Amino acid sequence: FQSISSSTQRYELSIAVPLSNWYLRHFDLSRIPQNVDFMNVMAYDIHGVWDANIPSLGPYVQSHTNITEIESGLNMFFKNGVPSTKLILGTGSYGRTFTLKDPNCFQPGCEFSGPGRAGECTQAEGTLAYFEIVSLLSTNSAVQNVYDQASMSNYAYYEDQWISYDDSGTFSQRNAWASDKC
């Protein structure tokens, strides 16, 4: 798959790749870069309600864009000779949501019992669009918003609901972090 070009147009070939070794374990990462112009690394959805069925993870709330896990995943690409210039760090403009098993336990690592309530517009359990999160933060005084330095992401909680999300501040931090890594 080389870049296709004609006298008037140039086409580029890209692929979206997961960040998890579990998904990539059967791929020869060292050979992919020579066949594509760039790789869109899905640095989001690292965690979600599906974790409940994975014995090594379990039903615990975690940021779906945890920078520590992003760095670990990117190192897998670098160890296989993938140049950083071939990687584009993907971001998600939505949040992953959970229903807490115990509403009094709201820090990362607390147990969840299922997906969070569906948003008014998205109508999808376990996911809120960014604009739904912004609306919730501005209209519901019970919502507590926390910046989690360890994961370089935000989470919010109220009642028995927990939301992992990014905003302009965490996107800026992640961009600066990525720039430092070239």
Solvent accessible surface area in square Angstrom, and as a share of the most:
residue,aa,sasa,rsa
1,F,174,0.73
2,Q,133,0.59
3,S,39,0.25
4,I,122,0.62
5,S,77,0.50
6,S,69,0.44
7,S,120,0.77
8,T,123,0.72
9,Q,101,0.45
10,R,143,0.52
11,Y,111,0.42
12,E,107,0.48
13,L,62,0.31
14,S,43,0.28
15,I,58,0.30
16,A,66,0.51
17,V,6,0.03
18,P,33,0.21
19,L,13,0.07
20,S,43,0.28
21,N,95,0.49
22,W,154,0.54
23,Y,123,0.47
24,L,8,0.04
25,R,122,0.45
26,H,153,0.68
27,F,123,0.51
28,D,74,0.38
29,L,7,0.03
30,S,60,0.39
31,R,148,0.54
32,I,30,0.15
33,P,10,0.06
34,Q,110,0.49
35,N,49,0.25
36,V,13,0.08
37,D,34,0.17
38,F,52,0.21
39,M,0,0.00
40,N,48,0.25
41,V,1,0.00
42,M,63,0.28
43,A,2,0.01
44,Y,56,0.21
45,D,44,0.23
46,I,36,0.18
47,H,9,0.04
48,G,1,0.01
49,V,49,0.28
50,W,91,0.32
51,D,2,0.01
52,A,45,0.35
53,N,132,0.68
54,I,67,0.34
55,P,138,0.87
56,S,102,0.66
57,L,73,0.36
58,G,9,0.08
59,P,34,0.21
60,Y,90,0.34
61,V,0,0.00
62,Q,52,0.23
63,S,9,0.06
64,H,0,0.00
65,T,1,0.00
66,N,23,0.12
67,I,15,0.08
68,T,85,0.50
69,E,59,0.26
70,I,0,0.00
71,E,60,0.27
72,S,71,0.46
73,G,8,0.08
74,L,14,0.07
75,N,62,0.32
76,M,28,0.13
77,F,0,0.00
78,F,71,0.29
79,K,175,0.74
80,N,60,0.31
81,G,59,0.56
82,V,4,0.02
83,P,59,0.37
84,S,32,0.21
85,T,119,0.69
86,K,49,0.21
87,L,27,0.13
88,I,79,0.40
89,L,41,0.21
90,G,18,0.17
91,T,64,0.37
92,G,4,0.04
93,S,76,0.49
94,Y,48,0.18
95,G,0,0.00
96,R,43,0.16
97,T,3,0.02
98,F,1,0.00
99,T,29,0.17
100,L,5,0.02
101,K,128,0.54
102,D,67,0.35
103,P,68,0.43
104,N,128,0.66
105,C,46,0.27
106,F,54,0.23
107,Q,88,0.39
108,P,52,0.33
109,G,36,0.35
110,C,10,0.06
111,E,63,0.28
112,F,7,0.03
113,S,78,0.51
114,G,15,0.14
115,P,48,0.30
116,G,1,0.01
117,R,118,0.43
118,A,47,0.37
119,G,9,0.09
120,E,157,0.70
121,C,84,0.51
122,T,52,0.30
123,Q,141,0.62
124,A,43,0.33
125,E,121,0.54
126,G,5,0.05
127,T,27,0.16
128,L,17,0.08
129,A,17,0.13
130,Y,80,0.30
131,F,120,0.50
132,E,18,0.08
133,I,0,0.00
134,V,66,0.38
135,S,55,0.36
136,L,34,0.17
137,L,57,0.28
138,S,90,0.58
139,T,107,0.62
140,N,42,0.22
141,S,115,0.74
142,A,56,0.44
143,V,17,0.10
144,Q,87,0.39
145,N,84,0.43
146,V,46,0.26
147,Y,94,0.36
148,D,30,0.16
149,Q,147,0.65
150,A,77,0.60
151,S,2,0.01
152,M,32,0.14
153,S,1,0.01
154,N,9,0.05
155,Y,16,0.06
156,A,0,0.00
157,Y,35,0.13
158,Y,26,0.10
159,E,115,0.51
160,D,39,0.20
161,Q,6,0.03
162,W,1,0.00
163,I,3,0.01
164,S,0,0.00
165,Y,4,0.01
166,D,3,0.01
167,D,38,0.19
168,S,89,0.57
169,G,41,0.39
170,T,2,0.01
171,F,49,0.21
172,S,68,0.44
173,Q,76,0.34
174,R,2,0.01
175,N,93,0.48
176,A,59,0.46
177,W,37,0.13
178,A,30,0.23
179,S,81,0.52
180,D,121,0.63
181,K,84,0.35
182,C,119,0.71
